[in-house]
Amino acid sequence: KTLVLLDDHSIAYTHSIFFNSLRDRGFDLEFATADNSGLILSKYGEYIYKHLVIFSPSVTEFGGKLNVKSILKFVDDGGNVLVAANPSIDEPLRKLGSECGIEFDETRTSVIDHVNYDRADIGNHTRIVVDPENVIKNVPMAGKPLSAPLLFSGVGLVVDPANSLVSKVVHGAGSTYSYYHDEKITVYPHAVGKGTVLAAAMQARNNARIVFTGSLDMFSDEYLTASVQSAKEGSQRFEKSGNEAFVRALSAWTFHQSGVLRYANVTHHIVGE
């Protein structure tokens, strides 16, 4: 069973393709707003859920018995978590990321790229076109090499280089940075160039997995079905972004449907027999 936490229930409809793909793969989804007063992960010492999806970046405080500490214990006990943020990110998700060696940029900041932005961008250059080369070369985690770029719009991350359990799954280009899109740069940005992480993953020592992305839009029906073309002169137009293939592969890894070693038909015998 999988608990899906939302800012509001409309996200279940705007991101329906992704959620339906989870159902098609056998996941039993239970939706709730992240501030619901009845939220619990366990009952009578047993976990009710095996996986947790947090698509509620602007939550200021989790409801019920849910908080950052209980989510981290859920991971320590083998639960898997998928987190998607955006520029509205508030303290709970920022703290959760920090506990896992991942730092989100400030609220209201966005990933910006004045070179690699989509032609459909409204002028802020925050609808980023991500070259497949900037996606980790790891088939179990990110799927086969993408045949089309990703669309990303959201907040930037940086990862702790000292944390060997964290992997950069998607990063920006040399021209990418994270800042307030409507303000002049007065201080050095939180993340610059290829150090601007768009998605990161951690596999804990107990094999539990937690993934953080800075873009809730990355999972949306709009981005999963959109055509994509960089504003760079001479860029190829793709009829469909690589988002659907990517989020399917990433969620499969997060929830232990790929990249897992299993053993079967184990037998024992005396040496020589």
C-alpha positions as CSV (number, residue, x, y, z in Angstrom):
1,K,0.0,0.0,0.0
2,T,1.3,3.5,-0.9
3,L,0.3,6.7,0.8
4,V,0.3,9.8,-1.5
5,L,0.4,13.2,0.2
6,L,-0.8,16.2,-1.8
7,D,-1.0,19.9,-1.3
8,D,-4.6,19.6,-2.6
9,H,-6.6,16.9,-4.3
10,S,-6.4,18.6,-7.7
11,I,-2.9,17.2,-8.1
12,A,-4.4,13.7,-8.3
13,Y,-6.0,14.9,-11.6
14,T,-3.2,17.0,-13.0
15,H,-0.8,14.2,-12.5
16,S,-3.2,11.3,-13.3
17,I,-1.0,9.7,-16.0
18,F,1.8,9.1,-13.4
19,F,-0.6,7.8,-10.8
20,N,-2.3,5.5,-13.2
21,S,1.1,4.1,-14.2
22,L,1.7,3.2,-10.6
23,R,-1.7,1.5,-10.4
24,D,-1.0,-0.4,-13.6
25,R,2.1,-1.7,-11.9
26,G,0.2,-3.0,-8.9
27,F,0.4,-0.2,-6.4
28,D,-2.6,0.4,-4.2
29,L,-2.7,4.2,-3.8
30,E,-4.3,6.1,-0.9
31,F,-4.5,9.9,-1.4
32,A,-4.6,12.5,1.4
33,T,-3.7,16.1,1.9
34,A,-0.4,16.5,3.7
35,D,-2.0,18.4,6.6
36,N,-4.8,15.9,7.2
37,S,-5.2,15.5,10.9
38,G,-5.7,11.8,10.6
39,L,-2.4,10.9,9.0
40,I,-0.5,7.9,10.5
41,L,2.1,5.6,9.0
42,S,1.8,2.7,11.5
43,K,-0.8,1.1,13.7
44,Y,-0.3,-1.2,16.6
45,G,3.4,-1.3,15.8
46,E,2.9,-2.3,12.2
47,Y,3.4,-0.1,9.2
48,I,0.2,0.5,7.1
49,Y,2.2,1.5,4.1
50,K,5.2,0.3,2.3
51,H,5.8,3.4,0.2
52,L,5.3,7.1,0.6
53,V,4.8,9.7,-2.1
54,I,5.1,13.4,-1.1
55,F,3.7,15.7,-3.7
56,S,3.0,18.5,-1.2
57,P,5.9,21.0,-1.4
58,S,4.1,23.9,0.3
59,V,3.0,22.0,3.4
60,T,4.0,24.0,6.5
61,E,3.3,21.2,8.9
62,F,2.4,17.6,8.3
63,G,-0.9,16.5,9.9
64,G,-1.7,13.8,12.4
65,K,1.2,11.8,13.7
66,L,3.3,12.5,10.6
67,N,6.5,14.6,10.8
68,V,10.0,14.6,9.5
69,K,11.2,12.4,12.4
70,S,8.5,9.8,11.7
71,I,9.3,9.8,8.0
72,L,13.0,9.2,8.7
73,K,12.1,6.4,11.0
74,F,9.9,5.0,8.2
75,V,12.9,5.0,6.0
76,D,15.1,3.5,8.7
77,D,12.6,0.7,9.0
78,G,12.7,0.0,5.3
79,G,10.1,2.3,3.8
80,N,10.6,4.0,0.4
81,V,9.9,7.7,-0.3
82,L,9.4,9.8,-3.4
83,V,9.5,13.6,-2.9
84,A,8.7,16.2,-5.5
85,A,9.1,19.9,-4.7
86,N,8.7,23.3,-6.4
87,P,9.5,26.9,-5.7
88,S,6.7,26.9,-3.0
89,I,8.8,24.5,-0.9
90,D,8.4,25.1,2.8
91,E,10.4,24.0,5.9
92,P,9.3,20.3,6.3
93,L,10.5,19.1,2.9
94,R,13.6,21.3,3.2
95,K,14.4,19.7,6.6
96,L,13.7,16.2,5.3
97,G,16.1,16.7,2.4
98,S,18.8,18.2,4.7
99,E,18.6,15.0,6.9
100,C,19.4,13.0,3.8
101,G,22.3,15.2,2.6
102,I,20.3,17.2,0.1
103,E,19.8,21.0,0.4
104,F,17.0,22.7,-1.4
105,D,17.3,26.3,-2.5
106,E,15.2,29.0,-0.8
107,T,11.4,29.3,-1.2
108,R,10.4,31.2,-4.4
109,T,13.7,30.5,-6.2
110,S,13.7,28.6,-9.5
111,V,16.1,26.8,-11.7
112,I,17.0,29.2,-14.5
113,D,18.7,28.6,-17.8
114,H,18.9,31.4,-20.4
115,V,20.3,29.0,-23.0
116,N,18.5,25.7,-22.5
117,Y,14.9,26.8,-22.1
118,D,11.8,25.5,-23.9
119,R,10.2,27.5,-26.7
120,A,6.9,27.3,-24.7
121,D,8.6,29.2,-21.8
122,I,6.6,32.3,-20.8
123,G,9.7,34.5,-20.5
124,N,11.4,33.6,-17.2
125,H,13.5,30.9,-18.7
126,T,12.5,28.5,-16.0
127,R,10.9,25.8,-18.2
128,I,14.2,24.0,-18.7
129,V,15.1,21.6,-21.4
130,V,17.4,18.9,-19.9
131,D,19.7,17.1,-22.3
132,P,19.5,13.3,-21.8
133,E,23.3,13.5,-21.3
134,N,22.6,15.2,-18.0
135,V,20.7,12.1,-16.7
136,I,22.6,9.5,-14.7
137,K,23.7,6.5,-16.8
138,N,22.1,3.9,-14.7
139,V,19.4,1.7,-16.3
140,P,17.8,0.3,-13.2
141,M,17.5,3.9,-11.7
142,A,16.7,6.1,-14.7
143,G,15.8,3.6,-17.5
144,K,17.4,3.3,-20.9
145,P,19.0,6.4,-22.4
146,L,16.2,8.8,-23.2
147,S,15.3,9.5,-26.8
148,A,14.0,13.0,-26.0
149,P,15.0,15.7,-23.5
150,L,13.3,16.2,-20.1
151,L,11.2,19.2,-19.2
152,F,11.9,20.6,-15.8
153,S,10.4,23.5,-13.9
154,G,11.1,23.9,-10.2
155,V,13.6,24.5,-7.4
156,G,17.3,23.6,-7.4
157,L,19.1,21.2,-5.1
158,V,22.7,20.6,-4.1
159,V,24.0,17.4,-2.6
160,D,26.5,16.8,0.1
161,P,29.6,15.4,-1.7
162,A,30.7,13.7,1.5
163,N,27.5,11.6,1.5
164,S,28.4,8.4,-0.4
165,L,24.8,7.2,-0.3
166,V,23.5,10.0,-2.4
167,S,23.5,10.0,-6.2
168,K,22.9,12.9,-8.6
169,V,20.2,11.6,-10.9
170,V,19.7,14.7,-13.1
171,H,21.8,17.8,-13.2
172,G,21.8,21.1,-15.0
173,A,23.9,22.4,-17.9
174,G,26.8,24.8,-17.7
175,S,24.4,27.7,-18.1
176,T,22.0,26.6,-15.4
177,Y,21.7,28.3,-12.0
178,S,19.2,28.7,-9.2
179,Y,17.9,32.1,-8.1
180,Y,14.8,34.3,-7.8
181,H,13.6,34.6,-11.4
182,D,12.2,38.1,-10.8
183,E,15.2,39.6,-9.0
184,K,18.6,40.9,-10.0
185,I,21.4,38.7,-8.8
186,T,23.1,40.3,-5.8
187,V,24.7,37.3,-4.1
188,Y,26.2,34.1,-5.5
189,P,23.5,31.6,-6.4
190,H,22.9,28.5,-4.2
191,A,23.6,26.3,-7.2
192,V,25.4,27.0,-10.4
193,G,26.1,25.0,-13.6
194,K,26.3,21.3,-13.5
195,G,26.3,21.5,-9.7
196,T,22.7,22.5,-10.0
197,V,21.0,19.2,-9.1
198,L,17.4,18.6,-10.4
199,A,16.9,15.1,-9.0
200,A,18.8,13.1,-6.4
201,A,18.5,9.7,-4.9
202,M,19.7,8.0,-1.7
203,Q,19.8,4.3,-1.0
204,A,20.2,3.8,2.7
205,R,22.4,1.1,4.2
206,N,19.2,-1.0,4.9
207,N,18.4,-0.7,1.1
208,A,15.5,1.7,1.7
209,R,15.3,4.3,-1.1
210,I,14.4,8.0,-1.0
211,V,14.3,10.3,-4.1
212,F,14.1,14.1,-4.2
213,T,13.2,16.1,-7.3
214,G,12.9,19.8,-7.4
215,S,10.0,19.7,-9.9
216,L,6.4,18.6,-9.2
217,D,5.7,19.6,-12.8
218,M,8.1,17.0,-14.0
219,F,5.4,14.4,-13.1
220,S,2.4,16.3,-14.5
221,D,0.2,15.3,-17.4
222,E,1.3,18.5,-19.1
223,Y,5.0,17.7,-19.0
224,L,4.6,14.0,-19.7
225,T,2.7,14.7,-23.0
226,A,4.3,18.0,-24.1
227,S,6.4,18.5,-27.1
228,V,9.8,19.9,-26.4
229,Q,12.2,22.1,-28.3
230,S,15.1,24.1,-26.9
231,A,15.0,27.8,-27.8
232,K,18.6,27.5,-29.1
233,E,18.8,28.1,-32.8
234,G,18.7,25.0,-34.9
235,S,17.4,22.8,-32.0
236,Q,15.4,19.7,-32.9
237,R,11.7,19.5,-32.0
238,F,10.5,16.4,-30.2
239,E,6.9,15.5,-30.3
240,K,7.0,14.2,-26.8
241,S,9.3,14.8,-23.9
242,G,11.3,12.1,-22.2
243,N,9.5,12.7,-18.9
244,E,7.0,9.8,-18.9
245,A,9.8,7.2,-19.5
246,F,12.0,8.8,-17.0
247,V,9.5,9.1,-14.1
248,R,8.3,5.6,-14.7
249,A,11.8,4.2,-14.4
250,L,12.7,6.4,-11.4
251,S,9.6,5.4,-9.5
252,A,10.2,1.8,-10.3
253,W,13.7,2.1,-8.8
254,T,12.4,4.0,-5.8
255,F,9.8,1.4,-5.0
256,H,12.0,-1.6,-5.5
257,Q,10.6,-2.7,-8.8
258,S,14.1,-2.5,-10.4
259,G,17.7,-2.6,-9.3
260,V,17.0,-5.2,-6.7
261,L,18.8,-8.5,-6.3
262,R,16.6,-11.4,-5.4
263,Y,17.5,-15.0,-4.8
264,A,15.4,-18.1,-5.3
265,N,15.7,-21.9,-5.3
266,V,18.4,-21.9,-2.6
267,T,19.7,-25.4,-1.8
268,H,22.3,-26.8,0.6
269,H,24.4,-29.8,0.4
270,I,27.6,-31.4,1.9
271,V,30.8,-30.6,-0.1
272,G,31.3,-33.3,-2.7
273,E,27.8,-34.5,-2.8
